[in-house]
Amino acid sequence: MVTLAPMIMPELSHAFTSAFPSTKVMQVVSDHDTLLHKLANAEIDVAIGYDLQVPEGFDFIPLASLPPHVLVGEIHPFARLSAVSIKDIAPEPLLLLDLPISSEYFLAIFMQEGLTPHIAAHAA
């Protein structure tokens, strides 16, 4: 997925080709729905994504548990904290990742606490 590829694919690809030198990894970076479509049509062999809205007929094997995180500038008051609550984050200007499933996931975190985030901008 677009959000995971930069973080994990370099190491994953290197580790896999080191263990299996005769293989070639051809990376396809896309959104959740497109990857599932390509997987269902045997256009790709494996998809790496989140465990969100995985339809029946697909096997999902967790590779890691990654909690939500917040990115702030180095002078932001949150930058010196090891953790913040969703209540602390809600009034702050949010740059919402506006990709299918991702935006719903992040908004649901706020909704579960009865909060509405202050969406300052959208990114896709």
Beta strands, then each sheet from edge to edge (+ up, - down):
strand 1: 93-97
strand 2: 118-123
sheet 1: 1+ 2+
end
